[in-house]
Amino acid sequence: MTSNLFIFFAAFWLVINGATMATKYAARLAEGFRLSKYLVGFVVVAIISILPETFIAINSAVENLSSFGLGILFGSNIVDLTLVFALIIFWAGREIKVESKILKNHVVYPFFLLLPLVLGLNGNFSRLEGFALIIAGAAFYYMTLRGGLKNKETYSKNHRLQNFILLIFSMFILLFGSHFVVSSATNLAEFFKINPILIGMLVVGVGTALPELFFSLKCVKRHDDSLAVGDILGTVLADATIVVGLLALINPFSFPLKIIYVTGAFMVVASFVLFYFLRSGRILTKKEGFLLLSFWVFFVLVEFFVNR
């Protein structure tokens, strides 16, 4: 138990410091490529942030436990759309500002999250459906990237390359730390005989959201709200489309329909609720943060009841 506690706190230290470095170099990268900070968060940072849950999901697919990976992906997305946004609002101690172009470019965002639910209504994912999900996710990323490019550049290619390498390095520190946070927390939960269902929802789901959580916390403290919002939204979209698609490509699988009707439904509803809040004055207030937190608590209670 003592070793797990040491690993847990040491890993948290890595996550916090990795987030600090990633925030700095992502902002520099945005300036060097003349990209908006939101776009760097949505594309560059988010793609790296999904690696913890991606590794878990792929391992589950290889071991013929793809339904477990699917549940973790949907559960992690709900954490991102509700709990993570709530925490960054509370941490910032102010309203979170939202760029108008974010709302303009993401009118269809919740409907992309609905796609895996529609394809999974029969209780399985085929390789063809997995390929369709990957194409859909890649198409959304392409549209977002194309819409965020500007004409002029300010930094040399060497500076851009240097900042990109340092960003990748800092994000891998985040990933390394988050991996051991999850594993050590799981061991501690088993030691204290906590219900395995709660381990899955609270430890794995929240644990895989640590990179985007700590990255976003550092961003809002530096008033880089767009970078924080982009990271979270980009991570959720990639998990729901590209990563789920990879699972199906590796090993087509069947799963309990309650993952679609309960966990998946909560994910889509959470996205509609969040975007409703984002459009209300183009800010996220503390009141809306409390509502998002309440939504996550309600989700946990429902999942506990359904899976008891």
C-alpha positions in Angstrom: 0.0 0.0 0.0 2.8 2.4 0.9 4.5 1.9 -2.5 1.2 2.6 -4.3 0.7 5.8 -2.4 4.2 6.9 -3.3 3.6 6.1 -7.0 0.3 7.8 -6.9 1.7 11.2 -5.7 4.8 11.0 -7.8 2.7 10.4 -10.9 0.5 13.3 -10.0 3.6 15.5 -9.8 4.6 14.4 -13.3 1.1 15.1 -14.6 1.1 18.6 -13.2 4.6 19.5 -14.5 3.9 17.9 -17.9 0.7 20.1 -18.1 2.7 23.2 -17.3 5.2 22.5 -20.1 2.6 21.5 -22.6 0.6 24.7 -22.1 3.7 26.8 -22.8 4.8 25.0 -25.9 1.3 24.6 -27.3 0.8 28.4 -27.1 4.1 29.0 -28.8 3.3 26.4 -31.5 0.0 28.3 -32.1 1.9 31.5 -32.7 4.5 29.9 -34.9 2.0 28.3 -37.3 -0.4 31.3 -37.0 -3.0 28.9 -35.7 -5.6 29.8 -33.1 -4.9 28.4 -29.7 -8.2 26.6 -29.9 -7.1 24.8 -33.0 -3.8 23.7 -31.5 -5.7 22.3 -28.5 -8.4 20.6 -30.6 -5.9 18.9 -33.0 -2.4 18.7 -31.6 -2.9 18.4 -27.8 -6.1 16.4 -28.0 -4.7 13.7 -30.2 -1.9 13.1 -27.7 -4.3 13.4 -24.7 -6.4 10.4 -26.0 -3.5 8.0 -25.8 -4.2 6.7 -22.2 -7.8 5.6 -23.0 -6.6 4.5 -26.5 -4.0 2.1 -25.0 -6.5 0.7 -22.6 -9.1 0.2 -25.3 -6.7 -1.4 -27.7 -5.5 -3.8 -25.0 -9.0 -4.7 -24.3 -9.7 -5.4 -28.0 -6.6 -7.6 -28.2 -7.8 -9.5 -25.2 -11.3 -9.8 -26.6 -12.8 -7.4 -24.1 -13.7 -4.6 -26.5 -17.0 -3.9 -24.7 -15.0 -2.9 -21.6 -12.9 -0.5 -23.7 -16.1 0.9 -25.3 -17.5 1.6 -21.8 -14.3 3.3 -20.7 -14.3 5.5 -23.8 -17.9 6.7 -23.4 -17.4 7.1 -19.6 -14.2 9.1 -20.1 -16.0 11.4 -22.6 -18.8 12.1 -20.1 -16.1 13.0 -17.5 -14.5 15.4 -20.0 -17.8 17.1 -21.0 -19.1 17.6 -17.5 -16.7 17.1 -14.6 -13.6 18.4 -16.3 -15.4 21.6 -17.6 -16.8 22.1 -14.1 -13.4 21.8 -12.4 -11.7 24.2 -14.8 -14.5 26.8 -14.2 -14.1 26.4 -10.4 -10.3 26.5 -10.7 -10.3 29.6 -12.8 -12.6 31.5 -10.4 -14.1 33.3 -13.3 -16.2 32.8 -16.4 -14.7 30.8 -19.2 -14.8 32.7 -22.5 -15.7 30.9 -25.7 -14.6 32.1 -29.2 -17.5 32.7 -31.5 -15.9 30.7 -34.3 -15.8 27.7 -32.0 -19.6 27.7 -31.9 -19.9 28.4 -35.6 -17.6 25.6 -36.6 -19.1 23.0 -34.2 -22.9 23.2 -34.7 -22.8 19.6 -35.8 -20.4 18.4 -33.1 -23.0 16.6 -30.9 -24.3 14.8 -34.0 -20.8 13.3 -34.6 -21.0 11.9 -31.1 -24.4 10.4 -31.9 -22.9 8.5 -34.9 -21.4 5.6 -32.8 -24.7 5.2 -31.0 -26.6 4.9 -34.3 -24.2 2.4 -35.7 -24.2 0.4 -32.4 -28.0 0.1 -32.0 -27.7 -3.6 -33.1 -25.3 -4.3 -30.3 -22.1 -4.8 -32.3 -19.6 -2.9 -34.4 -18.3 -4.4 -37.7 -15.0 -3.5 -39.4 -17.0 -1.5 -42.0 -18.7 0.5 -39.2 -15.3 1.0 -37.6 -13.9 2.3 -40.8 -16.8 4.7 -41.2 -16.3 6.1 -37.7 -12.6 6.7 -38.4 -13.4 8.5 -41.7 -16.0 10.6 -39.9 -13.6 11.7 -37.2 -10.8 12.4 -39.6 -13.2 14.5 -41.8 -14.2 16.6 -38.8 -10.6 17.2 -37.9 -9.8 18.2 -41.5 -12.6 20.7 -41.6 -11.6 22.2 -38.3 -7.9 22.4 -39.3 -8.7 23.9 -42.7 -10.9 26.5 -41.2 -8.3 27.6 -38.6 -5.3 28.2 -40.9 -4.1 31.7 -41.5 -1.9 33.0 -44.3 1.1 34.6 -42.6 3.8 33.0 -40.5 5.9 34.6 -37.8 8.4 31.9 -36.6 11.0 30.1 -38.6 10.6 26.4 -39.4 13.3 25.6 -36.8 11.4 27.3 -34.1 8.2 25.6 -35.0 9.9 22.2 -35.0 11.6 22.9 -31.7 8.3 23.9 -30.1 6.5 20.9 -31.6 9.1 18.5 -30.2 9.0 20.0 -26.8 5.2 19.9 -26.8 5.3 16.2 -27.7 7.9 15.5 -25.0 5.7 17.3 -22.3 2.6 15.5 -23.4 4.4 12.2 -23.0 5.3 13.2 -19.5 1.6 13.7 -19.0 0.8 10.3 -20.5 3.5 8.6 -18.4 2.2 10.2 -15.2 -1.5 9.5 -16.0 -0.8 5.8 -16.6 0.7 5.4 -13.2 -2.0 7.5 -11.5 -4.6 5.1 -12.9 -2.7 1.9 -12.1 -1.7 3.0 -8.6 -5.2 4.3 -7.8 -6.8 1.1 -9.1 -4.5 -0.9 -6.7 -5.4 1.3 -3.8 -9.1 0.9 -4.6 -8.7 -2.9 -4.6 -6.8 -2.7 -1.3 -9.6 -0.8 0.3 -12.2 -3.2 -1.3 -14.0 -0.6 -3.3 -16.7 -1.8 -5.7 -15.1 -2.7 -9.1 -17.9 -0.8 -10.9 -16.9 2.4 -9.2 -13.2 1.6 -10.0 -14.1 1.6 -13.7 -16.2 4.8 -13.6 -14.3 6.9 -11.0 -10.7 5.6 -11.3 -10.3 4.6 -15.0 -12.8 7.1 -16.4 -11.5 10.0 -14.4 -7.9 8.8 -14.6 -7.8 8.7 -18.4 -9.1 12.3 -18.3 -6.2 13.5 -16.3 -4.1 14.8 -19.2 -6.8 17.1 -20.6 -7.9 18.1 -17.0 -4.5 19.3 -15.8 -3.6 20.7 -19.2 -6.8 22.7 -19.2 -6.4 23.9 -15.6 -3.0 25.4 -16.5 -4.5 26.9 -19.6 -7.3 28.8 -17.9 -4.9 30.1 -15.2 -2.9 31.7 -18.1 -6.2 32.9 -19.6 -5.8 30.6 -22.6 -9.4 29.5 -22.5 -9.6 28.5 -26.1 -6.7 26.2 -25.8 -8.4 24.5 -22.8 -11.8 24.2 -24.6 -10.2 22.9 -27.8 -8.2 20.2 -25.9 -11.4 18.8 -24.2 -13.6 18.9 -27.3 -11.0 17.4 -29.5 -10.3 14.5 -27.1 -14.0 13.7 -26.8 -14.5 13.7 -30.6 -11.5 11.5 -31.2 -12.5 9.0 -28.5 -16.1 8.6 -29.9 -15.1 8.2 -33.5 -11.5 7.4 -34.3 -10.7 5.2 -31.2 -14.0 3.3 -31.3 -13.4 2.8 -35.0 -9.9 1.4 -34.2 -11.5 -1.1 -31.8 -13.8 -2.4 -34.4 -11.1 -2.6 -37.0 -8.8 -4.6 -34.7 -11.6 -6.9 -33.5 -15.2 -6.6 -34.5 -17.2 -7.0 -31.3 -20.6 -7.2 -29.6 -21.5 -5.4 -26.4 -24.3 -5.0 -23.9 -26.9 -2.6 -25.3 -27.0 -0.7 -22.0 -23.6 0.8 -23.0 -25.4 2.5 -25.9 -28.7 3.3 -24.2 -27.2 4.4 -20.9 -23.6 5.4 -21.1 -23.7 6.5 -24.8 -27.0 8.4 -24.3 -25.5 10.3 -21.3 -22.5 11.2 -23.5 -24.6 12.7 -26.3 -26.9 14.5 -23.9 -23.9 15.9 -22.1 -22.6 17.3 -25.3 -25.9 19.0 -26.1 -26.1 20.5 -22.6 -22.6 21.7 -22.8 -23.1 23.4 -26.2 -26.3 25.0 -25.0 -24.3 26.5 -22.1 -21.5 27.6 -24.5 -24.0 29.4 -26.7 -25.6 31.3 -23.8 -23.5 34.4 -23.9 -20.4 32.6 -25.2 -19.2 32.0 -21.7 -19.4 29.2 -19.1 -20.4 30.5 -15.7 -20.0 29.0 -12.2 -23.7 28.2 -12.1 -23.3 26.2 -15.3 -20.3 24.5 -13.8 -22.4 23.3 -10.9 -25.0 22.0 -13.3 -22.4 20.1 -15.2 -21.0 18.7 -12.0 -24.5 17.6 -11.0 -25.0 16.0 -14.4 -21.9 13.9 -13.8 -22.9 12.9 -10.3 -26.3 11.8 -11.7 -24.6 9.8 -14.4 -22.5 8.0 -11.7 -25.6 7.2 -9.7 -27.5 5.8 -12.7 -24.5 3.7 -13.8 -24.1 2.3 -10.3 -27.8 1.4 -10.3 -27.7 -0.2 -13.7 -24.5 -2.2 -13.1 -25.1 -3.3 -9.5 
